[in-house]
Amino acid sequence: MRKINNHNLATQNINTRFLGQNLGNKGKKLIAVCGVAFFMLGGCTNLKKTTTEIEPSNAQPQKTSAPTTEIAPPAIFSASGDPNFVVKVVQKVGGAVVRIDSTRTVTTQAPDEFSDPFFRGFFGNRIPRERVERGSGSGFIINSSGQILTNSHVVDGAYLVTVTLKDGRTFKGKVLGEDAVTDVAVIQIEANNLPSLALGKSDTLQPGEAVIAIGNPLGLNNTVTSGIISATDRSSSDIGASDKRVDYLQTDAAINPGNSGGPLLNARGEVIGMNTAIIQGAQGLGFAIPINTAQKIAEELIAKGRVDHPYLGIQMVTLTPEVKERIIARFGEKINLSATEGILLVRIVPNSPAATAGLRPGDVIKSMNNQPVLKVDEVQRIVENSKVGIPLQMQVERNGKIAQFLVKPAPLPVNKEM
């Protein structure tokens, strides 16, 4: 039986970022994020312009009707040209969206209910306790031989994964691999000739494009919501998920606990994203992993069961005049910081690629591979798009002077920073 700790799961009284619905034995809902978005309701009506006949000059003038303006249909309809396109997409692809139930053992720390020194001698002031938790999420079939894409947090730490198809059939799922850094996982079920979803492209999406979300929020199977792409390229730090390396799609399609891992579809029924998160406390702000990212990660998970993300071993902050002022106020003459912009290194992980290359806290990165960098997100993108073992060239300002460094990325260890 596989054990995990509380850090990997969230309950209702713990704020987290990711979606999922976990049900305890007493009916408690253990959820990771929930959000509310509005539904597009109604249809569209086109009113024809009226015309006025010209009367003879000796006739009494007739009152004329003011020309009316054609009312444009809502964007979600005009994008497809068919007010019923959502129905058609759901009928076409709905059978390939699945429900995923997972069971895991969670280790917690019990209160100090045992005052006997015998127990404290073994456990200190807190005694470990185990409990079984069950959660549910969504996923979608990516090929007819039973490979399913979902979120990593839906299956993380699970010793039992069950997949239920729309037609009611249930299968035991095997996790082929999961990647916590991008929150992507692949499950295999033993079945053939299954319906599957076509994968679209997410790199050309534009705000305003119509989208459809299908999943199992709050245990309500096969729920359909619709909306638009609200924005693209939302960085992980924008949405409070700085431990992830994803530039998210933002949508106003309703996403709730249990939607995790479900598909975000375009008007043609192609997957363009995988629903995963919302900003805590906001309404109408859902996020999805772009399918280009999810597909790339899935291919690596299927091939070798893991993903090797490039890793430098630095902790950093975007340097601004305000940040510089606070640093000088705190450290005074102990730090010689002449730069006013760039990426300030605040910590170097011992024995990391950055430490081996000679980088130090207080260095300011000005460019990487001849690309100027002014924000932490820009460094993260360059590192994520680099290759393990291929050196990155860095231009660094140290004590008012510019120096060049070559940093060779290594595979990202578990629970490490950039």
N, C-alpha and C positions, 0 to 999 in steps of 0.2 A: 504494500500500500504506500503510495507516494505522499509525502508530507510537505506542506508548505506553511509559511507563516502568514500572519495577518497582513503583512505588507502587500501581499499580492491580491487581496480581496478588499472590498469596501462595503460597509454597511450603511444603513440610512443615516446614521449620525456621524459618518466620516465623509468629508468632502473629497471627491475624486473627480477625474475628468472623463472617464470612459463609460460607455453604455453597457448595460447588461442587467439582467434581473435574476437575483439569487433568492431562493425561497428556503427558509429554515424549517425545521420540523414543526415549530409552533406557528407557522404561517407568517413569520417575519419576512418582510421583503428586504433583501440585501441588495441594494442597487448602487451602481456606479454613476451615472449622470442622468439627468432627465431634463427635457426641455419641451417647450410648447411652441408650436408654430401654427399659423393660420392655414385653413384650407381654402383653395380656390373654389368658389361657388358660382353658380349661374352660368349663363351662356352669353351669346353676343347677338345683337340685333342690328341689322343694317337698314337705315331709313333712306328711301330714295328722295332725291331733291325734287321739289315741286316746280312746275312751270306755270307761267301766267300768259293767257291769251291777250293779244293787243286789240283793244276795242276801237271802233270808229271814233273820229275826233268829236262828233256831235253826241256821242253817247255819254251817259253818266259814268264817271270813273268808278271802277269796281275796286273793292278792297282786295288786296292781294295777300297771299300767305307768304310770310318770310321764308326764304329758302332754309331748309334744315341741313345740318351738317351730319355726314355719316359718322356713326359712332364706331370707333375702332374696337375690335375684340380684345379681350384681355391677352396679355403677352403669351401666356401659357397655351392659349388656343391658336393664336396667329402664328406661333412658332412652328406648329405642325400643319396648319391649314385644315385641321379636322377637329371639331369640338369633342369628338368621341375617341380621340387617339389614345387616351389613358386606358379606356376599356379594351381597345385592341391590343395595346402593349401587354396589359395584364393577362389577357387571354392567350397571348402568344408565348409569354415567358414565365408565367406564374408557377408552372409545374416544376421549374428548376430552382425555386427558392425553398430552402429547407429550414426546419427548426433544429437547433442543437441544444441538447440537455447535457450538462456535465455534473459529475460528482467528485468532490475532492475532500481531503482531510486537512483541517486547519488547526495549527497549534497556537494556542493563546496562553496568556499568563493569568492564572486564577488569582483572586484577591488573597491576602494573607489571612486565610481562615484557619490555618493550622498553626497554633502558637507553640506546639511541641518543638523543643530544640532539635529533636531528631530530624524532623522535616526540614527545618531551616539549615541544618548542617549540610543537607544535600542540595537544596534548592534556593537557599537564601530566603529573602522575604516574599518571594513569589513562586508559585508552583505551576509548572506547565500543565496544560489541559488540552485535550484534543476534542474536536467535534467535526461532524460531517456536514458539509454544506452542499447544496444543490443550486445550480444556476442554469439559466437558459439564455440563448441568443439566437442569431440568425446566420445563415450562410447561403452560398449559391454554388450550383454544380457547374464546373468549368469544362468537363468533358464527359462523354457518355460512359466511360469506364469507372466513374464514381469518385473522382477527385473534387473536393469541395474547398472553396476559399472562405475564410472567416477571419475574425479578429483573434489575435494571440490571447488577449485577456479573457475570451470566452472559454478557452480550453486550458489555460495555464494551470498547471498543477493537478489536472484532473486524472484520476485513475480509471474513470469510466466515462465514455462519451457516447451518446445515443443520438442518431440522426433520424428525424421523421420527415418523410416526403409529404407533399400536399395530398397525395392519394391515400395517405394513411399508413403506408408501409414504414416499418421501423428497422434500422440497421445499427449494428455496433460500429462505431467509428474508430479508426486508428489515426493518431496524430503523426503525420509524416515529418513535421517540423514546425517550429514556431519561432518568430523573431520579435522579441519584446521592443527592440529599438524602433521598429516601424509598426508594431502591433498587427502583424500579419501571420496567419497560420494556414496550413493545408491539412485537410483530413481526407482519409481514404475509406470508402465503404466497399464491401464486396457485392457489386451489382453491375449489370451491363445494360446497354441500350437505354440509358437514362436521358431525360431531356437536359439540355445544357444551354448556357447563356453565351451569346457572342460578346467578345470583349471589344469595346470601342477604343477611341483615343482620347486622352485627357489633356494633351499638351496644346490643343487648339481651341479649348472651350472659352466661351466669352460670357461675361455676366449678362443675365437676362435670358439665357437659353432654358427651355423647359426641361424639367427633370421629374422623375417618378421614383419613390422609395417604396420598397416592399420588404416586410419583415414581420416579426412576431413581438411587438411591444406589449409589455405588461401581461404576457401570456395570451394575447389575442392573436391567434395564428392568422397568417395571410392578410395582414393589414396593409392597405395601399394608401399612400399620401402623395401629394404632388406639389410642385412649386417651381422655383427657378434657381439657376446658379446665381448666388448673390455676389460672390467674389472668387477669385482664384489666387493661388500662391500665398495663402495665409501661413506665416511661419509658425513653427511649434511654440515659440515664445509669445507670439501674438495671442494664442488661445490658452496660455498657461500650461503647456505641456513641453517644457524645456528639455525633458529627458528623451523626447522623441526626435527622430530625424525625418520629418515629413513636412512638405509644403501642402497644406490642406485646401480642399475645395470647400467653400462656404455655401450653404443652401438654406432656404426658408421652408423646405419640405419638412413636415412634422417628423421629428426623430425622438424616440422615447426609450426608456430601459427595455431591452430585449431586441431593439433594432440593430444592435452591434453585429457587424459582419454581414449584414444584408446589402443588397445591391442598390446603387443609385444609377438609374437608367436614363438614357436620352429618349427623344421622341420616336426613335426607330427601334427601341427595345434593346439597345446595346449597353453593356455595363461601362460607365465612365467613372465610377467611384465606389468605394466600400464605406458605408456609414459607420461612424465610430465615436464621435464626441460632440459635446456642446460646451460653451462657456458657462461655468457654474453661475446660477442666479440670473442668467439672461433668458429672454424669450425670443423664439423665432430665429435662433442662430445655431444651426446644425453644421456639422463638419464631416467630411468624407475623405478617405485616403484616395488620391488619384489612381485610376486603374493602371496607368503606366508604371507607377511605383509598386503597386500591389502585385502586378504581373511579374515584374523583374524579381521581386523578393520570392514569389511563389516558385518560379523556375529554379532558383537556387535551393530552396527548401526541398523541392522534389528531387533534385539532382544529388544533394549531399546532406540534407537534413539540417543545415545550418546556414547562416549568412555571416561572412567575414566583413564587418564594417571597418574601414580605416580608422586608426586611432593615433592621436598625437600625445595625449597626456597633459593637456593644459586646461586651466580654468581661467576664464577671461571675462572682460566687461567692455562694452562700448565706451570709449573715452570721449567725454564731452567736457566743455568748460566747467560745468557744474560738478561732474565727477572729479575732475582735477582739483577744484577748489576744496572739496571735502577731503581728498587724500592729503593735500598739503596741510590743511588745518589739523589733521590727525597726526601725521608723521613729521611735518615740518622739514628740517634740514636732513632728516635721515634718508630722504628719497629725492633724487634729482630728476624731476619730471618736467621736461621742457615742451614736449608735444602737447597739442590741444585736441587732436583727433587721431583716430586709429583704433586698434584693439589692444587694450592694456592687459598684460598677463599678470594675474594675481597669485597664481600658484602653478608650480610645475610638479607633476607627479614623479616621485623618485623612480629611477630605472626605466622611465618611459622614453619613447622616441625623442620627445622634446628635450628631456634631460640629457640624453646621449648627444644630441646635436649642440648642446651648450646654451640653450635658452634659459633665461632667469626671470624670476618675478620682477616686475617693474619695466621689462621690455615692452615696447609698443610695436605691434605688427603694422606696417604701412602697406605692404602688398604681398600677394602670394602668386607665384607663377606669373609675375608681371601684371597681375590684376589688382588694382587698388582696392583696399577693404576698409570700410568705415563702420560696419555693423557686425555684431557677433554672428547674425544669421548668414552673412556673406561668407564668413570663414567656415561655418558649418556646411554650407553647400559645397564649397570647394573641396573640403576634406571628404565629404560623403561621395563626391564624384571622382575622387582620386582612387588609386589602386594600391593595395598593400604591397610594400616593398619598392615602390617607385617614388624617389625623393621629390618633395615639394620644395621649391625655392622660396625663401622668405626674405623680404627686406624689413629689417628691424631697426628702430631707433633706440639707442641705449646711451644714456648720459649725454644726450644732445648730438650724438654721432650716429651715422647710418652704417649698419653692418649687414652682411649677407650670411644666411644660414641655409643648410640643406637638411630637411627633416624627413626621414624615411618612415611613413606610416606602418604601423603593425596592426594585426587583427585586434579588434576591440575586446578587451577582457570583460568579464561579467561585472556589472556595477561599477564601471569606470567612466570618467569624463572624457571629453574630446582628446 
